[in-house]
Amino acid sequence: MAHRQKNEDARVIEDDDAIGATLAHYAGPTPDAQAMANATLVVWQLIRTHLTPMIGERGVDVLLSRALHLASTTYAGLGIDGIHDSIELQRHVQAALAGQTADRAGQASHCLLTIFTELLADLIGDSLTARLLAPVWATPPGRTEESAP
């Protein structure tokens, strides 16, 4: 996002690479839009698991809602007018991504998770965000550092 400071560019690039690698792992070797939608929900559940003890379920949902709103300026299908329930948000994200081409679903998913990460960093700082999300972006099971992209 444009509001990030230049000295934070390295952190954003690391997050960007980690988000892409994590989505690619969970989506599989030749993902279609449905696989990308499913991968996004898996990653979202991991994020929820790691953040809920810190900011609560409602805090996580509010950040997701805001990230969806911001991402919808580029990916219109992600708009969430009137959706506030956590399960409805997840269903909406899955349906919106699954209805795209594979490339567009991947780009929208990446954009959404990047915006979410940046919003969280704006709220609690880069260092704490990195620590809280490190387990999500860690090398997924079944993959070694040598095979990581």
Secondary structure as GFF3:
##gff-version 3
##sequence-region A 1 149
A	DSSP	three_ten_helix	6	8	.	.	.	ID=ss1
A	DSSP	alpha_helix	9	27	.	.	.	ID=ss2
A	DSSP	alpha_helix	33	71	.	.	.	ID=ss3
A	DSSP	three_ten_helix	76	78	.	.	.	ID=ss4
A	DSSP	alpha_helix	86	98	.	.	.	ID=ss5
A	DSSP	alpha_helix	102	124	.	.	.	ID=ss6
A	DSSP	alpha_helix	126	137	.	.	.	ID=ss7
A	DSSP	three_ten_helix	145	147	.	.	.	ID=ss8
###
